Amino acid sequence: MPHIQQLDSHVADLIAAGEVVERPASVVKELVENAIDAGSSAVVVEIRRGGMALIRVTDNGCGIAPEELPTAFLRHATSKLRTEEDLGKIGTLGFRGEALAAISAVSRVDIVTCRPGAAEGASLHLEGGEPAAVEAAGAPQGTTIVVRDLFYNTPARLKFMRKDSAETAAVGGLMQHLALSHPDISFKFIKDGQEALHTPGDGKLDSAVYAALGRDFAHGLVPVEGRGGETAVSGFVTGPLQGRGSRSMQVFFVNGRFIKSQLLTAALEEGYRNQIMKGKFPGCVLSVTLPVTAVDVNVHPAKTQVKFAREREVFDAVYHTVLDALDSRGAANAPAARRETVPAAKPDFFQTMDARTFREQAARQAERPAAPARPAWNTEQRTSAPVADSGTGGVYQSAPQERKVPAAFQRTPIRPLGGALGQAPSSVTAERREAALVQRREMVSAPAETEERTPETRTAAPEPSVRPFVPAIPEMAPQAPEQVPGQTALDAGEAPWRIAGEVLNTYIICEDGSGNVWLIDKHAAHERINFDRLMAAQEPPMRQTLLSPVAAELGREDGALLLENLPLLEQLGFSCEDFGGGAVLVREVPADIDPCDVSATLEELAECLRTGRSPDERRENLLHTMACKAAIKGGWKSDPAELRVLVEKVQSGAVRFCPHGRPVAVKLTKYELEKMFKRA
């Protein structure tokens, strides 16, 4: 049986360092929080190779006394706690007294500090937690801490570090949060010699948002401010139409501390209920302020989670503040439009009257002369002159009308090029083909010469000996019998099922040979077909090169995550490159993806990369998103041929569930239908 013994102090320090120092961003967090607690008005953070080679944090705070420098790097040494009562009212960011000790245990540290008004400062060097002698040094007011060779003496932790770009993105995201939580402090972040962030420190939150999160996110933000009990809420939220594909742009602060809270997330999204598109998430920068005794910040080693004493009060404060801001924004925008388009109500509009008064008023209105009807241009101004249609290659030939219009004033019908609003391009193609067939029949049956001629060609012309050439359309050679719109009847020999129609432009109604009725979700079915095709593909999908590259503003963490997985994105058909500031420049996208959906698709891909654990799982998550974006959307009008392919896949058993696990089809038996109508 092994004997119980006390661990060596160095091993204990390494264990403690593993709890506090997880990655370079953890070191930056602890050092910057100490600088904020020291009363600094300007903080500069510089890193190299993601922070693994160098981390330098400089502030202009109160500094450290030379005689206290060795004590500052001991475990449980702090200037922010004195008694056990202080644990219940913590108002500072760093307070555990383990940060400097943990950092020095796994790196080489140099510190230079100077107190205000002191003639000279002091410096100290530590390696592996072992301090050298304190030496005098010239230094400006404040403290500068340099951390080199992080995890040099803990190879077990070193081998789990991610790429330098990912670690740099993590530090960049942390600096964003710190800058937003303290807009009164000027933060500067330098990575590998290049300035990546610089906030003015003017105390205005909107200035910090603009500098940290970018112009696109800052544009159109809605200011919020409210209070519920002892909880005050302030900050900014995005409008309902600016929903994002993930929750990466939801930033919460409690008493100046960045936290992750499911409670605050739920309260925020509850305020957007019935106002934001399904599958989209609001963005925010919200600061929650409440008494220090009403929140416990000592529940997580990284201090990113807190516990509220009155959770319901905090939830209600955030929810009602956000909801009131969105409602007031809508009310503020509405009156100007209403004054222009909606007439004022009559003073007696809501008056009550008896039947006799109502009949007399109706009789007076009936005696008023009716306004003359306006002529309809579409029906009265058509001529019999042929008008070329470039969309189908055919010719219009309408019957003669009493009212004639000179050929110079005739209008050529305009047809949509990319599909009508809410209509799939395939349905537009079907309509064009049908119109072309009608025009061909009219041309063949029409006389060779029209009855009306323009003044320039009024003289008699010889009868043509050859009929006008009508180009053949191979796709429309077999003429199917006319059917009821919305239904596609198939021969019994082709398939043991029949498409009865489509409802809500989303669900296909199909009847099989056994008397069962099927409701098929065409989006889910098409999504599954796309997913299976992408999974089985051995070659990258076909790409389309964008005429104008798209700069997708994704945030520093999401942008770095995508850039870290560029080979995987290349396999999916994306050609991306770093555009700086968390933006990704996209030059090529898969042919199935609408260029307008590039930013939203990349946001979802970043979320898939973040949640995927293994490479295979990540790839499947990415293909889920790709298949969903390329699938037919609910509400689109679909061509009967498209519906037939979807039904055939479902009825053959090749498609049963969508990639997200939702059912593709629902079956209603003949007995169930008869039971609904009380026939069984």
C-alpha positions in Angstrom: 0.0 0.0 0.0 1.5 3.4 -1.0 2.4 5.7 1.9 0.8 9.1 2.3 3.2 12.0 2.1 3.2 15.7 1.5 4.0 16.9 -2.0 7.1 18.9 -2.7 6.4 22.7 -2.8 7.5 22.9 -6.5 5.2 20.1 -7.5 2.3 21.7 -5.6 3.1 25.0 -7.4 2.9 23.2 -10.8 -0.4 21.7 -9.9 -1.7 25.1 -8.9 -0.3 26.6 -12.1 -2.3 24.0 -14.1 -5.5 25.3 -12.6 -4.8 29.0 -13.2 -2.5 29.0 -16.3 -4.3 27.0 -19.0 -2.8 28.8 -22.0 -1.1 32.2 -22.9 -4.5 33.9 -22.7 -4.8 32.9 -19.1 -1.5 34.7 -18.3 -2.6 37.8 -20.1 -5.9 37.8 -18.3 -4.3 37.6 -14.8 -1.7 40.2 -15.5 -4.1 42.7 -17.1 -6.7 42.3 -14.3 -3.9 43.1 -11.8 -3.1 46.2 -13.9 -6.7 47.3 -13.8 -6.9 46.8 -10.0 -3.8 48.9 -9.7 -5.7 52.0 -11.0 -4.1 52.1 -14.5 -5.5 54.4 -17.2 -3.4 52.8 -20.0 -2.4 49.1 -20.5 -0.2 47.8 -23.3 0.0 44.0 -24.1 2.5 42.6 -26.5 2.9 38.9 -27.5 5.0 36.9 -29.8 4.2 33.5 -31.3 0.8 33.4 -29.7 2.3 34.3 -26.3 4.4 31.1 -26.0 7.7 33.0 -26.7 6.9 36.4 -25.1 4.2 38.2 -23.1 4.8 41.7 -22.0 2.2 43.7 -20.0 2.9 47.4 -19.2 0.6 49.6 -17.1 0.8 53.0 -15.4 -0.7 52.0 -12.2 0.4 52.3 -8.6 3.3 49.9 -8.9 4.8 47.6 -6.2 7.1 48.5 -3.4 10.6 47.0 -3.8 10.6 45.2 -0.5 7.2 43.6 -1.5 8.4 42.2 -4.8 9.5 38.7 -3.5 6.3 38.4 -1.5 4.1 39.1 -4.5 5.2 35.9 -6.1 4.4 33.7 -3.1 1.2 31.6 -3.1 -1.8 33.1 -1.4 -0.1 36.6 -1.4 -2.5 39.4 -2.2 -3.3 43.0 -1.3 -7.0 42.7 -2.0 -8.2 40.4 0.8 -7.7 40.7 4.6 -10.4 38.8 6.4 -12.9 36.1 5.7 -15.7 38.7 5.5 -14.0 40.1 2.4 -14.8 36.9 0.5 -18.5 37.9 0.5 -17.9 41.3 -1.0 -15.2 41.0 -3.6 -15.1 44.1 -5.8 -11.7 43.5 -7.5 -10.8 41.4 -10.5 -7.8 39.5 -9.3 -8.0 38.4 -5.6 -6.9 34.8 -5.2 -3.2 35.6 -4.8 -2.1 32.7 -6.9 -1.7 34.3 -10.3 1.9 35.6 -10.1 3.0 32.4 -8.2 1.5 30.1 -10.8 2.8 32.1 -13.8 6.4 32.2 -12.4 6.3 28.5 -11.7 6.0 27.5 -15.4 8.0 30.3 -17.1 10.8 32.8 -16.9 9.6 36.1 -15.5 11.1 39.6 -15.3 9.3 42.4 -13.5 10.2 46.1 -13.3 8.1 48.4 -11.2 8.1 51.9 -9.7 5.8 53.6 -7.2 4.4 57.1 -7.8 6.9 59.8 -6.7 9.7 57.3 -6.1 13.2 58.2 -7.2 13.9 54.8 -8.7 12.2 51.5 -9.3 13.1 47.9 -8.7 13.4 44.8 -10.8 13.3 41.0 -10.1 14.0 37.9 -12.2 12.3 34.5 -11.5 12.9 31.2 -13.2 10.7 28.2 -12.5 9.3 30.0 -9.5 12.7 30.7 -7.9 13.4 34.4 -7.4 16.7 36.1 -7.7 17.8 39.2 -5.8 15.8 42.5 -6.1 17.8 45.1 -7.9 17.3 48.8 -8.3 16.3 50.0 -11.8 15.2 53.1 -13.6 11.6 52.8 -14.7 8.5 55.0 -15.3 5.5 54.9 -12.9 3.7 51.6 -13.1 4.7 48.0 -13.7 6.0 46.0 -16.6 6.0 42.2 -16.4 7.7 40.1 -19.1 6.9 36.3 -19.3 9.1 34.2 -21.6 9.2 30.5 -22.6 5.8 29.6 -21.1 5.6 25.9 -20.0 9.3 25.4 -20.7 9.5 23.1 -17.7 6.2 21.3 -18.1 6.4 19.4 -21.5 3.2 17.6 -20.7 1.3 20.8 -20.9 3.4 22.2 -23.8 2.4 19.4 -26.2 -1.3 20.3 -25.9 -0.9 23.9 -27.0 -2.6 24.8 -30.2 -1.1 26.7 -33.2 0.3 30.1 -32.7 -2.6 31.6 -34.7 -5.2 30.1 -32.5 -3.4 31.2 -29.3 -3.0 34.7 -30.8 -6.8 34.8 -31.5 -7.6 33.7 -28.0 -5.5 36.6 -26.6 -7.1 39.0 -29.1 -10.6 37.9 -28.0 -9.6 38.4 -24.3 -8.3 41.9 -25.0 -11.6 42.7 -26.7 -13.6 41.7 -23.7 -11.3 43.6 -21.3 -11.5 46.8 -23.5 -15.3 46.6 -23.5 -15.5 46.0 -19.8 -13.5 49.1 -19.0 -14.0 51.8 -21.7 -12.3 54.3 -19.4 -8.9 52.6 -19.9 -6.9 52.8 -23.1 -5.9 49.3 -24.2 -3.3 48.5 -26.8 -2.6 45.0 -28.1 0.4 44.2 -30.3 0.9 40.8 -31.8 4.3 39.9 -33.5 5.1 43.6 -33.9 1.8 44.7 -35.4 -0.8 46.7 -33.6 -4.1 44.7 -33.5 -6.2 46.8 -31.1 -6.2 50.3 -29.7 -9.1 51.8 -27.7 -9.3 55.5 -26.9 -10.1 55.1 -23.2 -12.5 58.1 -23.3 -15.1 56.3 -21.1 -17.6 55.9 -23.9 -18.8 52.3 -24.5 -19.7 53.0 -28.1 -16.1 54.0 -28.8 -14.8 50.8 -27.3 -17.3 48.8 -29.2 -16.2 50.4 -32.5 -12.5 49.9 -31.8 -12.9 46.3 -30.4 -15.7 44.7 -32.5 -15.5 46.7 -35.7 -17.6 49.2 -37.7 -20.0 46.6 -39.1 -21.1 45.4 -35.7 -21.2 48.8 -34.1 -23.4 50.1 -36.9 -27.1 49.9 -36.0 -26.7 49.0 -32.3 -29.6 49.8 -30.0 -28.7 51.4 -26.7 -30.3 49.8 -23.6 -30.5 51.0 -20.1 -32.8 49.9 -17.3 -33.0 48.8 -13.7 -34.9 46.1 -11.8 -34.6 46.2 -8.0 -30.9 46.5 -7.2 -29.8 45.3 -10.6 -28.9 47.9 -13.3 -28.4 46.9 -16.9 -26.8 49.1 -19.6 -25.0 48.7 -23.0 -26.0 47.9 -26.5 -27.9 45.1 -28.4 -28.2 44.4 -32.1 -31.5 45.0 -34.0 -33.7 42.1 -34.7 -32.7 42.1 -38.4 -29.0 41.9 -37.5 -29.2 38.4 -36.1 -26.0 36.3 -36.3 -25.4 32.6 -37.0 -23.9 32.0 -33.5 -23.7 33.4 -30.0 -20.1 34.5 -30.4 -21.0 38.2 -30.3 -22.9 38.0 -27.0 -20.7 39.7 -24.4 -21.8 40.0 -20.7 -20.1 41.8 -17.8 -21.0 41.6 -14.2 -19.5 44.4 -12.1 -16.9 45.0 -14.7 -16.0 41.3 -15.0 -16.4 39.3 -18.3 -18.5 36.2 -17.6 -20.3 33.4 -19.4 -23.8 32.9 -18.1 -26.6 30.8 -19.4 -29.0 32.9 -17.3 -28.1 36.1 -19.0 -28.1 34.5 -22.4 -31.6 33.1 -21.9 -32.8 36.5 -20.6 -31.4 38.3 -23.7 -32.9 35.9 -26.2 -36.2 35.9 -24.4 -36.4 39.6 -25.1 -36.1 38.9 -28.8 -38.7 36.2 -28.9 -41.0 36.6 -31.9 -38.8 39.4 -33.3 -35.8 37.6 -34.6 -35.5 35.0 -37.4 -35.4 31.4 -36.3 -31.8 30.1 -36.2 -30.4 33.5 -35.7 -29.0 34.9 -32.4 -28.7 38.5 -31.1 -25.5 40.2 -30.4 -24.9 42.4 -27.4 -22.5 44.2 -25.1 -24.4 44.3 -21.8 -23.1 45.4 -18.4 -24.9 44.2 -15.3 -24.2 46.1 -12.1 -25.4 44.9 -8.7 -24.2 45.0 -5.1 -21.0 42.9 -4.5 -22.8 41.0 -1.8 -25.4 39.8 -4.3 -23.0 37.9 -6.5 -20.4 35.2 -5.8 -17.4 35.4 -8.2 -15.4 32.7 -6.4 -17.0 29.7 -7.9 -14.7 29.0 -10.9 -10.9 29.0 -11.1 -10.8 31.2 -14.1 -13.5 33.4 -12.6 -15.6 33.4 -15.8 -18.7 32.1 -14.1 -20.6 33.7 -11.2 -23.5 32.8 -9.0 -26.3 35.3 -8.3 -28.1 35.5 -5.0 -31.4 36.6 -6.7 -31.4 35.0 -10.1 -35.0 35.9 -10.9 -34.3 39.6 -10.3 -31.3 39.6 -12.6 -33.2 37.7 -15.3 -36.2 40.1 -15.2 -33.9 43.1 -15.3 -32.1 42.0 -18.4 -35.3 40.7 -20.1 -37.4 43.8 -19.6 -34.5 46.2 -20.4 -33.9 44.5 -23.7 -37.6 44.2 -24.5 -38.3 47.9 -23.7 -35.4 49.0 -25.9 -36.6 47.0 -28.9 -40.2 48.2 -28.4 -39.2 51.8 -28.1 -37.0 51.5 -31.1 -39.9 50.3 -33.2 -42.2 53.0 -31.8 -39.6 55.7 -32.6 -39.3 54.6 -36.2 -43.0 54.1 -36.9 -44.6 57.5 -36.5 -42.8 59.2 -39.4 -43.9 56.5 -41.8 -47.4 56.4 -40.4 -47.8 60.2 -40.8 -47.0 59.9 -44.5 -49.0 56.9 -45.4 -51.9 56.4 -42.9 -54.6 59.1 -42.8 -55.7 60.4 -39.4 -58.8 58.8 -37.9 -62.1 60.7 -38.1 -63.3 62.2 -34.9 -66.5 60.2 -35.1 -64.9 57.0 -36.3 -65.7 54.9 -33.2 -69.1 56.5 -32.5 -72.2 54.2 -32.0 -75.4 54.7 -34.0 -78.8 53.0 -34.4 -80.0 51.2 -37.5 -82.0 54.1 -38.9 -79.0 56.5 -38.7 -76.8 53.8 -40.3 -79.2 53.4 -43.3 -79.5 57.1 -43.8 -75.7 57.5 -43.9 -75.3 54.6 -46.3 -78.0 56.2 -48.6 -76.1 59.5 -48.7 -72.9 57.8 -49.6 -74.7 55.9 -52.4 -75.9 59.1 -54.0 -72.4 60.5 -54.5 -71.1 60.3 -58.1 -68.7 57.5 -58.6 -65.1 58.3 -59.6 -64.3 57.5 -63.3 -62.5 54.2 -63.7 -58.9 54.3 -64.9 -58.1 52.4 -68.1 -56.1 49.3 -67.7 -52.9 49.5 -69.7 -52.3 45.7 -69.8 -55.6 45.0 -71.5 -56.4 48.0 -73.7 -53.0 49.0 -75.0 -51.8 45.7 -76.5 -51.3 45.6 -80.2 -51.2 42.8 -82.8 -47.7 43.7 -83.8 -45.2 40.9 -82.8 -42.9 41.8 -79.9 -39.7 39.8 -79.5 -39.0 38.2 -76.2 -35.3 37.6 -75.5 -36.1 35.5 -72.5 -37.6 32.6 -74.4 -36.6 33.1 -78.1 -40.3 33.1 -79.2 -42.6 35.9 -80.5 -45.7 37.3 -78.9 -48.8 37.5 -81.2 -51.9 38.9 -79.6 -55.4 39.3 -81.0 -56.3 42.7 -82.6 -57.7 45.3 -80.3 -59.9 48.3 -81.0 -57.3 50.7 -79.5 -54.0 50.7 -81.4 -50.6 51.9 -80.2 -47.8 52.8 -82.6 -45.0 50.3 -82.6 -42.5 52.9 -81.3 -44.5 53.1 -78.1 -45.0 49.4 -77.5 -43.5 47.9 -74.4 -41.5 44.7 -74.3 -42.6 42.4 -71.5 -39.9 42.3 -68.8 -39.3 38.9 -67.2 -37.3 38.2 -64.0 -33.8 36.9 -64.5 -33.1 35.3 -61.2 -36.6 34.1 -60.1 -39.4 36.0 -58.5 -39.4 36.9 -54.8 -39.8 33.7 -52.8 -39.7 31.5 -56.0 -37.0 29.0 -57.0 -35.2 29.6 -60.3 -36.4 26.2 -61.6 -40.0 27.3 -61.4 -39.2 30.4 -63.4 -37.6 28.2 -66.1 -40.7 26.1 -66.2 -42.9 29.2 -66.7 -40.6 30.4 -69.5 -40.8 27.1 -71.3 -44.6 27.0 -71.0 -44.8 30.5 -72.4 -42.5 29.6 -75.3 -44.7 26.7 -76.2 -47.8 28.9 -76.3 -45.9 31.4 -78.5 -44.8 28.7 -80.9 -48.4 27.5 -81.3 -49.6 31.0 -81.9 -46.9 31.6 -84.5 -47.7 28.4 -86.4 -51.4 29.1 -86.4 -51.1 32.9 -87.1 -51.4 34.3 -90.7 -48.2 35.1 -92.5 -49.0 38.8 -92.6 -50.6 41.0 -89.9 -53.6 43.1 -90.5 -52.1 46.3 -89.2 -48.9 47.8 -90.4 -46.9 50.9 -89.3 -47.0 53.9 -91.6 -43.6 53.1 -93.0 -44.6 49.6 -94.2 -48.3 50.3 -95.2 -47.6 49.4 -98.8 -48.7 45.9 -99.9 -46.1 43.2 -99.6 -45.9 40.0 -101.6 -47.2 36.8 -99.9 -44.2 35.0 -98.4 -43.6 31.6 -100.0 -41.9 30.2 -96.9 -43.3 30.2 -93.4 -41.2 32.0 -90.7 -38.6 29.7 -89.1 -39.5 28.7 -85.6 -36.5 27.3 -83.7 -37.0 23.9 -82.2 -36.7 23.5 -78.4 -35.5 19.9 -77.7 -36.5 20.0 -74.0 -40.1 20.7 -74.9 -40.5 18.3 -77.8 -42.7 15.7 -75.9 -45.9 17.4 -75.0 -47.5 16.1 -71.9 -51.3 16.2 -71.5 -52.6 19.3 -69.6 -53.1 18.7 -65.9 -54.6 20.5 -62.9 -52.0 23.0 -61.6 -50.2 21.8 -58.5 -50.7 18.1 -59.3 -48.5 15.6 -61.0 -50.1 12.3 -62.0 -47.7 9.4 -62.7 -48.4 6.3 -64.6 -48.9 3.2 -62.5 -46.1 1.5 -64.3 -43.6 4.2 -63.4 -43.9 4.3 -59.6 -46.3 2.8 -57.0 -47.1 6.3 -55.7 -48.7 9.6 -56.9 -47.9 13.2 -56.0 -51.3 14.7 -55.1 -49.9 18.3 -54.6 -48.0 20.6 -52.3 -49.1 22.7 -49.4 -47.6 25.9 -47.9 -44.8 25.6 -50.6 -43.1 23.3 -48.0 -44.8 19.9 -47.7 -45.4 17.5 -50.5 -48.6 15.4 -50.3 -48.0 11.9 -51.8 -50.2 8.8 -52.0 -48.8 5.3 -52.2 -50.3 2.1 -53.6 -51.4 0.9 -50.1 -53.7 3.8 -49.5 -51.3 5.7 -47.2 -50.9 9.5 -47.4 -47.4 10.9 -46.9 -46.4 14.4 -45.9 -42.8 15.1 -47.0 -40.7 18.1 -45.9 -39.0 19.0 -49.1 -36.3 21.1 -47.4 -35.4 18.2 -45.0 -35.4 15.7 -47.8 -33.2 17.8 -50.1 -30.9 18.6 -47.2 -30.3 14.9 -46.6 -29.7 14.3 -50.3 -27.1 17.0 -50.4 -25.5 15.7 -47.2 -25.2 12.1 -48.6 -23.8 13.5 -51.8 -21.1 15.6 -50.0 -20.2 12.7 -47.8 -19.7 10.3 -50.7 -17.9 12.8 -52.9 -14.3 12.0 -53.6 -13.5 15.4 -55.2 -14.1 18.9 -53.9 -17.4 20.4 -54.9 -17.6 22.7 -57.9 -16.7 26.3 -57.1 -17.8 29.7 -58.3 -15.4 32.6 -58.3 -16.9 35.8 -56.9 -16.7 38.8 -59.1 -16.2 40.9 -55.9 -14.6 39.1 -53.0 -16.6 39.2 -49.8 -15.0 40.4 -46.5 -16.8 38.5 -43.8 -16.6 40.2 -40.4 -16.6 37.2 -38.0 -14.7 38.4 -34.9 -11.2 37.5 -34.0 -11.8 34.1 -32.5 -14.1 32.9 -35.3 -11.8 34.3 -37.9 -8.7 32.7 -36.5 -10.6 29.4 -36.1 -11.5 29.4 -39.8 -7.9 30.4 -40.9 -6.6 27.6 -38.7 -8.7 25.1 -40.7 -8.1 26.5 -44.2 -7.3 23.1 -45.7 -10.6 21.8 -44.5 -12.4 24.8 -46.0 -10.6 24.2 -49.3 -12.0 20.7 -49.4 -15.5 22.2 -49.0 -15.0 24.6 -51.8 -14.1 27.8 -50.0 -11.1 30.0 -50.9 -10.4 32.2 -47.9 -7.5 34.4 -46.7 -6.8 36.6 -43.7 -8.1 40.1 -44.1 -7.1 41.4 -40.7 -9.1 42.4 -37.6 -11.0 39.2 -37.4 -12.2 39.5 -41.0 -11.9 36.7 -43.6 -11.7 37.5 -47.3 -13.6 35.0 -49.4 -12.8 34.7 -53.1 -14.5 31.4 -54.0 -17.5 29.6 -52.6 -19.2 26.3 -53.5 -21.5 26.5 -56.5 -24.6 25.6 -54.4 -24.1 28.5 -51.9 -25.7 31.8 -52.6 -23.0 34.6 -52.4 -25.4 36.6 -50.2 -25.1 33.8 -47.5 -21.3 33.7 -47.3 -21.0 35.5 -44.0 -23.8 33.6 -42.3 -22.4 30.3 -43.6 -18.9 31.0 -42.3 -20.3 32.0 -38.9 -22.1 28.6 -38.7 -19.0 26.8 -40.0 -16.9 28.5 -37.2 -19.4 27.3 -34.6 -19.2 23.8 -36.1 -15.4 23.8 -35.8 -15.7 25.0 -32.2 -18.1 22.3 -31.1 -16.6 19.4 -33.1 -14.3 17.2 -31.1 -12.6 14.9 -33.7 -11.6 15.7 -37.3 -14.3 13.4 -38.6 -17.0 15.0 -36.4 -15.8 18.5 -37.5 -16.1 17.5 -41.1 -19.6 16.1 -40.6 -20.7 19.2 -38.8 -19.4 21.4 -41.7 -21.2 19.2 -44.2 -24.4 19.6 -42.2 -24.2 23.3 -42.6 -23.2 23.1 -46.3 -26.1 20.8 -47.1 -28.6 23.0 -45.3 -27.5 26.2 -47.0 -27.7 24.5 -50.5 -31.1 22.9 -49.9 -34.5 24.1 -51.2 -36.0 26.4 -48.6 -39.4 26.1 -47.2 -41.7 28.6 -48.9 -40.0 28.3 -52.3 -42.1 27.3 -55.3 -40.6 24.1 -56.8 -40.8 22.5 -60.2 -42.8 19.3 -60.4 -39.7 17.5 -61.6 -37.9 18.5 -58.4 -40.8 17.3 -56.3 -40.8 14.0 -58.1 -37.1 13.4 -57.4 -37.6 14.2 -53.7 -40.6 11.8 -53.4 -38.7 9.1 -55.2 -35.8 9.3 -52.8 -38.2 9.2 -49.8 -40.4 6.4 -51.1 -37.4 4.2 -52.0 -36.1 4.5 -48.5 -32.8 6.3 -49.4 -33.9 9.3 -47.4 -35.4 8.9 -43.9 -34.0 11.6 -41.7 -32.4 14.9 -42.3 -28.7 15.3 -41.1 -30.0 17.0 -37.9 -32.1 14.0 -37.0 -35.5 15.5 -37.9 -38.0 13.2 -39.7 -38.3 13.8 -43.4 -41.8 12.3 -43.9 -44.9 11.6 -41.9 -47.3 8.8 -42.9 -51.1 8.8 -42.4 -52.8 5.5 -43.0 -56.2 5.1 -44.5 -57.6 4.0 -41.2 -56.2 7.1 -39.4 -57.8 9.4 -41.9 -61.1 7.6 -41.7 -61.0 7.7 -38.0 -60.5 11.5 -38.1 -63.7 11.8 -40.2 -65.6 9.3 -37.9 -65.8 6.8 -40.8 -64.1 4.1 -38.8 
